[in-house]
Amino acid sequence: MKILITMLLLLALGARAEVVTASTVGHVVAFTNDQSHSVWTPSALLFSREPTEPVELAVYRYGNEQQVLLGRVSATATNLTWLPRARYVFGTGSSLVVVSSVSNFTVQLHRGPFHD
């Protein structure tokens, strides 16, 4: 499974993907598209934390005054990967938000430009 995920991430990088990493001591990380005339789509999200307790993790899309749940999981693992099942579009002003029941975690977002 790790080989498959690595291959998918390498393909995303070859397709002009960008990798953005954020860490927090709180429970929320947000990646906001604040560039005018820019649209991107996530290809993968990697979540890592120190082993403490089980985690409940949710991924949301905020935009156009709406909140949409993209994924949710309860797990005991310290490293989780979310691969979107659809192409989610993040235009100017929209955000990909990760909410965790535990604090102090790191999220790595792999995203690329959106093309029709």
C-alpha positions in Angstrom: 0.0 0.0 0.0 2.9 2.4 0.8 4.3 1.8 -2.7 1.0 2.6 -4.3 0.7 5.9 -2.3 4.3 6.8 -3.1 3.6 6.2 -6.8 0.5 8.3 -6.8 2.3 11.1 -5.0 5.2 11.0 -7.5 2.7 11.2 -10.4 1.1 14.2 -8.8 4.5 15.9 -8.5 5.2 15.2 -12.1 1.9 16.9 -13.0 3.1 20.3 -11.6 1.7 19.5 -8.2 2.6 21.7 -5.2 3.2 20.4 -1.7 2.2 22.6 1.3 2.9 21.7 4.9 1.3 23.1 8.0 1.7 22.3 11.7 -0.5 23.3 14.6 -0.6 22.9 18.4 -4.4 23.4 18.1 -7.1 21.3 16.4 -7.5 23.0 13.0 -5.4 23.5 9.9 -6.7 25.5 6.9 -5.3 25.9 3.4 -6.9 28.9 1.8 -6.7 29.8 -1.8 -6.0 33.6 -1.6 -4.7 34.0 -5.1 -6.8 35.8 -7.7 -7.7 33.8 -10.8 -6.2 30.7 -9.3 -7.9 27.3 -9.0 -6.4 24.2 -7.5 -7.5 20.7 -6.6 -6.1 18.4 -3.9 -4.5 15.1 -4.9 -3.5 13.8 -1.4 -3.5 14.9 2.2 -1.0 13.3 4.7 -1.7 13.6 8.4 0.8 12.8 11.1 0.9 13.1 14.9 2.6 11.7 17.9 1.0 8.6 19.3 -1.4 9.6 22.1 -5.0 8.6 21.8 -7.4 7.6 19.1 -8.1 10.5 16.6 -11.2 11.7 14.8 -10.3 13.5 11.7 -12.5 15.5 9.3 -11.7 17.2 6.0 -14.0 20.1 4.9 -14.2 22.4 1.9 -15.3 26.0 2.8 -16.4 28.3 0.0 -19.3 30.3 -1.3 -20.6 30.5 2.2 -21.0 26.7 2.4 -19.2 24.0 4.4 -19.0 20.5 2.7 -17.6 17.4 4.5 -15.2 15.7 2.2 -14.0 12.9 4.5 -14.1 11.7 8.0 -12.3 8.9 9.9 -11.7 7.6 13.4 -8.4 5.9 13.8 -5.6 4.9 16.2 -2.8 5.3 13.5 -0.3 8.1 13.8 0.0 8.6 10.0 -3.1 8.8 7.8 -3.5 9.5 4.1 -6.6 10.9 2.4 -6.9 10.4 -1.4 -9.9 12.3 -2.7 -12.4 10.2 -4.6 -13.4 13.2 -6.7 -11.8 16.3 -8.1 -12.7 19.0 -5.6 -12.2 22.6 -6.9 -10.8 25.3 -4.7 -11.1 28.7 -6.2 -10.2 32.1 -4.8 -11.4 32.4 -1.2 -12.2 28.8 -0.7 -10.4 26.7 2.0 -9.5 23.0 2.6 -9.8 22.6 6.4 -8.6 19.7 8.5 -10.2 19.3 12.0 -8.7 16.8 14.5 -9.9 15.7 17.9 -6.3 15.7 19.0 -4.0 18.7 19.0 -0.4 19.1 17.8 -0.3 17.5 14.4 1.1 18.1 10.9 -0.7 18.1 7.6 0.9 17.9 4.1 -1.3 18.9 1.2 -0.5 17.8 -2.3 -2.4 20.0 -4.8 -2.2 20.8 -8.4 -3.8 23.2 -10.8 -7.4 22.5 -11.9 -8.0 22.0 -15.6 -11.3 21.2 -17.2 
